[in-house]
Amino acid sequence: MERRLHTRHRARATVYLIVPGRRGALCKACNLSANGVFVETRNLGLAKGSIVELAFAINLGAVTKIHRRQAVVAHISHGGTGLRMESYAVR
């Protein structure tokens, strides 16, 4: 049974993952929804529940927008990290 509130979409975007107190890391997003993203990561030493910041570019043709979102580590697997993003409504 699917528990997701929003549909996942395949994505091939570069995401800059910022961990407080550490150096940031460039990662590739595999899929994206309104509330979450799965990024391919190496072992960054993140724990479930850790708070990170994401920065990614959205190309809108003549304009490229940089989006920053706060996210919580939802799960970690050998292939990457699932992140639950903070809702804009909560901000």
C-alpha positions in Angstrom: 0.0 0.0 0.0 1.4 3.4 -1.0 1.7 5.8 1.9 2.9 8.8 -0.1 0.8 11.9 -0.2 2.4 13.2 -3.4 3.5 11.5 -6.6 7.2 10.9 -7.1 8.8 12.1 -10.3 12.0 10.9 -11.8 14.6 13.6 -11.6 18.2 14.0 -12.7 19.2 17.2 -10.9 22.2 18.1 -9.0 21.5 19.0 -5.3 23.9 20.7 -2.9 23.4 19.1 0.5 24.5 21.3 3.4 25.0 19.7 6.8 25.4 22.2 9.7 29.0 22.2 10.9 30.3 20.3 8.0 31.4 20.8 4.4 28.6 20.6 1.8 28.3 17.8 -0.7 27.1 17.7 -4.3 24.6 14.9 -4.9 22.3 13.7 -7.7 18.6 13.6 -7.1 16.9 10.4 -8.4 13.3 11.2 -7.7 11.4 14.2 -6.4 8.0 14.9 -5.0 6.4 17.9 -3.3 7.5 16.7 0.1 10.6 14.7 -0.5 13.7 13.8 -2.6 15.9 10.7 -2.8 19.5 11.7 -3.5 22.4 9.4 -4.4 25.0 9.9 -1.6 28.2 8.4 -0.4 28.5 7.7 3.3 28.1 11.2 4.8 27.7 10.0 8.3 24.1 11.3 8.5 21.7 9.8 11.0 17.9 9.4 10.6 16.2 12.6 11.9 19.2 14.8 11.1 18.3 18.2 9.7 20.0 19.3 6.4 19.6 22.1 3.9 19.2 21.5 0.2 20.0 23.9 -2.6 19.1 23.1 -6.2 18.6 25.0 -9.4 15.4 24.9 -11.4 15.8 25.9 -15.0 12.8 27.8 -16.3 14.2 28.5 -19.8 15.7 32.0 -19.8 15.8 32.1 -16.0 17.3 29.7 -13.5 16.0 29.8 -9.9 17.9 28.6 -6.9 15.7 26.9 -4.3 16.7 26.3 -0.7 14.8 23.9 1.4 15.3 22.5 4.9 14.9 18.7 5.0 15.0 15.8 7.6 16.8 12.6 6.9 13.9 10.0 6.5 15.9 6.9 5.6 19.4 5.9 4.5 20.2 3.0 2.2 23.4 1.8 0.5 22.4 3.8 -2.6 21.5 7.1 -1.1 19.4 9.1 1.4 15.7 9.8 1.5 14.9 13.4 2.6 11.6 14.8 3.8 11.4 18.4 2.9 9.8 21.1 5.0 6.5 22.3 3.6 6.4 25.9 2.4 3.1 26.4 4.4 5.0 25.7 7.6 7.6 28.4 7.0 
